[in-house]
Structures are given as C-alpha cells and as structure tokens.
C-alpha cells in the first residue's frame, strides 16, 4: 500500500502535532512505503531526504523506518488545480493534517486529521463538496471534535488520541529519586496557543517553595518572547533550556516531580478555542515519567486528567499555587499523584493507538 502523509507544518515545526504524524507514518510503514509530502516545486534530492530523516529522527529520539521517505508535492504551491489533483491519484491512502484549508484528492482513501479547533466556517458549496471528498475525519481530542462539528457542520468519525507512551516507559522509574523540580515543556511563541511561560514564571515568583526550581524547556520561535521570559525570570530559581536532545528531555522528565501547563490562560474554551491546548502531548509525556500534573483547566487538558487527577486542574494563578504547595508539602500525597499519573498514561500507549487506528482505517 502506497501512503502519503501531508501537513503544511512539515518541515517548519517540531511539536506534538509532528510527533503524532510520524507515529501515523510508522503504522502505515508496516504495510508499505510512506511518503511525507513537503510543499515544493522542486524535487526532494536523496541528500535532502537523508537530512530530513536525520532531523526528525533526532527530534523523535528514534530512527525512522526505511519505508518512510520525504517527497515534494505541488499541494500548497502555486501549481494549478489539475496538477495538484492528478498528483494525489498516485496514492492509495492520503492522510492530511489540515491547517484549516481543504483540497480535492483522487486517492482511494482520504483521511482528514484535524488537530486545531478551527472556528472558521466551511459553509460555501465548494467547501461542502471538499469536506465530502474526505471519507474519514478524525480529531486529536473530544475538545477539538466538539468545536469542529459545530463550526464546520460536519460529522467527525472518531477521536484518535496521540500515542505518547512507548512500551517500557515506566520501567526502572524510581520515584524516590525525583528532585525538587517543576517542569514545563513547550515552544516559545506568542501566537495562537502560546504556552504562556510568562504566566508560569509569574506563578513561580509567588510560590513559597524553598529549594525548588522551575525548568522551562522548548525550542524558540519568537526570540523577543524568549527575551521577555528571560527578563521575568531574572533573580528566580528558574532555568530556561532551548536546546535539549530527546535523551536530555527524558532525563528531565525522570528527575522532575511536578509538571505545569498554562496554555490558554486568560482565554475562553468557547470564544477562543484555538488559544487553549488542543490536547496536551507534553502533559501526558511528563505524567508517563512520574510527574504529578498541575495544569490549567482548559481544552484537552481536562480530558487527560480524569478521575482523581481532576483535582489537580486549576483555574487561576492562586489555585495553581495552592495545589502545588499542597503537593510539595506532603511527600506521601505527591507520590500518590505521581503513581496515578503513570497509570492514567497507559491509555495513550502505542498498542492502543495502532489497534484503534487500524480498526478505523
């Protein structure tokens, strides 16, 4: 089976959405060749292909399958409609992670994946026809599904959560070796669903936590924003790490005791859904390594923290401080929440991802 996976965000971004796409690619790669399409009017050379494979292998922390390669596509370029349409015909399956735009595809199976809770309308006749061209539509969370079904007036066939937990993640994880570290992982940028590191720095500045430190990890997309965060963090026990390998990140997950997340602070789930966390891959990833989550009560975060873990969702800065203070002052409680977090993340395993994906596809 010949499969194409296309996202306008590749190779521009390296975030949770891209992790999801390459997991999908690995599943399809077990059945045949997979091509990651990149908008370009020039072919991808063998050396460019190798460079991109190396780049994403380093980002993912694992070597990409030999069946996965990069290919140029006229999609997203100024090529005419028919050139684009005929290009899609060469694939049996076309998996498209949309940026809010739609196109026609002649692939035998067309799967539309929606990661962002878009609020733009798709009411025109041409938009309705394009939507119907995609036989399968899925989202990354129930939150995104609810927003899309309302704004786009279309049925989402299923929610397909990203895979975060690899087999053996929790093996040899000793919670007793955890350090007095509060961790946050997310890119530094202001637009759309900004990770709001500025809010986290402000909260930490008012947290009474002797010998505890806050570590902010993330690549930089907005240098000025990073400079502002650095200025805010001056004089506080805060470390900012912008160049961290996958192995180093995992080491930080293992050391950290608590995980913070503030995406969507000051924004409404309903009025500005694009500004809140659509799912929250880094939250689940941190939980899988035994970090107790203290995260904002918005968007996909509310789906991740189920059962007893819902107690650790916060609505304002004061509540975040109070919940964090409660954990750092009670080692027994902290360990209990860490154990609950690890157990919850088994619902986001590779096995469950593949089983549901193949069942629906």
N, C-alpha and C positions, 0 to 999 in steps of 0.2 A: 504494500500500500504506500502510495506516494503522498506525503502530507506537507502542507505549507502552513507555517505559523507567522502571522503578520501583526506587528504592533508599531504604530508610528513613534513610540517612545524608545524603540531599539534602533541604534545603539546609544541614544542620547542619555538615558537614565539607567541607574543601577540601584533599584529599590525592591520593595516587596512584590510589586507587580511583575518585575522581571524574574524574580525567583519563581513565581507561580508559572510563568510562561515556559521556563526551562524545565520545570517539573513535568508539565504537559508534554513538552518535546521528548523527554526521556521515556514517557509512557508510550507515545507513538513510535519512538525509535525501536521499540521491541518488536514492532510489526512491519517495519520497513524504513526507507530513507525519509528524513525530515529536513525541511529547508526553512531556515529562519530568514524571512524576507526583509530586506532593507531598501527603503526608497532611494533609488539611484538610477540615473540614465546611463551609467557606465557599469560594465560587468564587475563582479567581485573577483579579484585575482586570487590565485591559490595562496599567495603570501598574505593577502588581506584576510582571507578565510582563516588561515592559521593564527594570525594575530588576534582576530575577534574571538576565536575559540579559546585562546590562551587567556584573553582578557576576562571572558565570562567564567572560565574555569576557576580563575583566581578569585573572582567575586563570589562564586558559589561554594568554593572550597572543595571542589571535586572535578575530576576530568569529565568533559562532555563525551557522550557516546560517539563512536566513529560514524554512526548513522546520522549524526546531526551536523549540518553544514550551513553556511550563510550564502544567500543568493540575492542578486539585485532584482528589484521589482519596479515596474512602471507606476504601481499604486503610490499615490502621494506625490507624484511628479506632474509635470505639465504635459505629459503624453496624452493623446486623445482617448476618448471614451472606448473606442473599439480595440485599440491596442491593449488597454488595461483589461477589458472584458475577455479578450481572447487569451491573454496571459494566464488567467485563472483556470482556464479549461484543462491545463496540463496536470492538475492535481485531483486526486480522488477526494481528499479532505482539505478544506481551508478553514483554519481556526483564526479568527480575527478578534484581537483585543482592541475594541474601539476607543477612540479619543472623542467620541460624540458624533463623528461623521459616519456615513454609510456608503456602500458601493454595491454594485451588482457582481455576482460571482457565478461562473459556469462550472464550478467544481461539483462533483456528485453529492458531496455532503458539506454543508456550510454551517459552521458553528460560530455564533456571535457571543463573545465573552465581554461582560460589562463590569468593570472594576470601580467605576466612578458613578456616584448617584447624580447623574445629569438631570437638570431641571429644564433644559431646552425642550421645546415641543417638537414632535415629529408628526404634524397633522396634515401636511400637504399630500396630495395624491402620489407624487413621486416618492416621498418618504415612506408612505404606507406600502407602496409596491416594493421598495427596497427592503423594508423590515420583513415582509413576507418571503423574500428571497432566502432569508436565513432560517433554515428548518429548525434549528436548535438555538435557544437563547438561554444563557445562564449568567448568574452573578456570583460575586465573591462573598456575599453576606445577605442575610434576610433584610438588613437595613437598606442595602443598595437595591434589592429586589422590590421592596415596598415603594421606594422613590421612583424607580424606573417604570413600574407598572402604572403609576399614577401620571407621571409626566409624559411618557411615551405612548400610553394607552395600548400596551402590548402585553401579552402573557409571557412571563419568564418561566421556562420549563422546570428549572431546578437551581438550587443554590449549591455551588461547588466550592466549599472552603479550601483554601490553600493547604498544601502539606507543609508542615513545619518540623514535625518530629521524625527523625530518622531512627531506625531500629538501633537500640543500644545507647540512645542519648543519655538516659539516666544511669547507665551502668557506671560503677565506680564513682558515683557522685556522693561525696561526703559533706552533708550539711553542716557538720561540726567545724569544717574548715572554711566556712563562709566568713567574709570580712565585713567590716563596718562600711559598706559601700552601697550607695543608692545609685542605680544606673539608669541611663536613658539612651536609646539608640534611635537616630533619625537624622535625615539630611537637614542641612542648614539652609532654609529658604523662607521667604515671607509669603509668597503667593498661595492661593487656594488652601489646601490642608497643611498649612505651616505647622511644624511640630511644636511650636511655641516654647522653645528653650528659654525664652525671656521670662515666661511665667514660672518655669521650674527654678530658675535662678532666684527669682523673687521669693518663691516659697521657701527655698533652702535658706535664704538670708534670714528668715524669721523662724526657722526650725531650731529648737533647743536640743541639739544632738552632739554632745561632746565626743570628739574623736571620730565622728562620722564624716565621710566625704561624698560629694556628688560628682559622678563622672558622666560627661556628655560625649557621646560618640556619633560621628556622622560625617559624610562627605560634604563638601562645600559647593553650593550652587549660587549663593549670594554672599560675596565677600564682605559687603558692607554690613549685612545682618550679623555675620560672624564677628566682625569688629565690635558691633554694638553689644553682643552677648559677652564677649571678652571683657569689655569695659564694665559691664554689670557685675561680672564675676570677680572683678579685682578685689583682693583682700579676703576673699572667702575660700574655704577649703573645697575648691572646685577644679577639676581637671577637664580640659577640652581636648579631645583626640580626633583629628580629622583624617589621619592616615593609619588605618588599622587593618591588618590582614584578617582573613577569616579565622585563622587559628588564634590570633590575638583576641578577637572578639569573643570566641568561645571561652577562652581563658577568663575574660572579664565576666561573662555570664556565670561561670562557675564560682567566681570569687564574690560577686555581688549578692547582697542579702535581700534587697528591695528593688523593685522596678517601678519607675514613674513614667507617666504619659499624660500629656496635656493638650493634644491636638483637638482643636475645636473650642478651646476656652473662649468664652465671650460670644460664641456663635450659636445659632439655633439649628437643631437637627432638621427641622421642617422648613425654615425660611432659607437657610444656607447650608444644605446637606453636603455640598461639595467641600466645605471648610472643616468638617469633622472627619474623624478616622473612618474610612470606608470598611475596614476590617480590623487590622492591627497585628500584622505578622510579627513584628518585633516583640510585642507583648507576649504572644504565645511562645515565641522562641525563648525569651527570658524565663518564662514560667517552666519550660521544659528542663531548664538547668537549675531549678530550685529557687528562683527569685520570687519573693512574695509581691504580687501586683497591687499597687495603689494607683489606680488610673481613673481618668475622667469619665463621668457617667454620660457618655455620648456615643452615637454611632455604633460601629461594630464592636467597640469595647464592651458594650452591655451584653453582647452575645457570648463573648469569650468568658467573662466572669459569671458563671452560672452557679446555682445552688448557694452554698455558704459563702462562696467567694464574692457574691454580690455586695456583701458588707463592706468591701474594700473599694467600692466605686465612690468617687467624690464629686461634688457639685461646685464647690468654691475653694479658694485657697485655704481658708480657715479649716475646712473639713479635711483637706489633704494633710495639713499639718497635724491635726488631731489624730487621724488614722495612723499616720507614720509614727507619731510619738507613742501611740499605743503599742505598736509593734516593736519599736526599739527599746522599750522599757520592760518588755516581757519576752524573754528568750523562748519560753515554752510555747507561747502563742505564735511567735514568729516562725518557729519550726513547724508548727501545725499548719499554718497557712502555706508555707513552702511545700509541704507534703501534699496538701490539697491542690496546689498549683500544678505540681508534677502529674498527679493523677488526672486532672482535667485535660491536660495536653495530649493524652493518649487518644483523644477523639480526633486529633489532627495528624494522624500517622500516615506514613507512605502507603501502608497496606489498605487503609480505609479510603484514601484518595484514589488509588488505582481501581479498587473494587467499584466505587460509585461512578468513577469516570467511565470505565469500560461498560458498565451496566447501562449508562445513559447514552453511550456513544456506539 
